[in-house]
Amino acid sequence: MCLFVFFDLPNVTKKQKKRAVYFVKSLKRHGFRKFQYSIYQRHCGSHAHANVFERRVRVIIPEEGHVSILRITDSQFSAIRNFWGGKETKEQLSKPLKQLTLF
C-alpha cells in the first residue's frame, strides 16, 4: 500500500519557513519520496506498517497549515495515469517497491 502526505504550509516568516523545511526533511528521513511539489509518498507493506508511519507524520505536523494523509492500495496506485505536456506516458512518477514473500 502507498501512504501519501499532501501539505500546504505557510512560509512567510522565518519561523514558518523553518517549520516547513523541518517537516519536509522529517518526511524524507522517514523514507518518504517526493511525488510532486508538496506531495510525498511512501510504500508500506501492510496496514500495520502504514499505521506506524502515519503516527510518525502526525507527530511532526506543524501547528499552522494544512496536512492530509491518504492510503491507497498498490492496485489502486498502479491504475495511475500520468501526463506530461498534455501527452500520456506509461512512466510512473514513483514506482511502488516489489514486496518479497517468504514461505
Secondary structure, 3 states (H helix, E strand, C coil): CEEEEEEECCCCCHHHHHHHHHHHHHHHHCCCEEEECCEEEEECCCHHHHHHHHHHHHHHCCCCCEEEEEEECHHHHHCCCEEECCEEECCCCCCCCCCCCCC
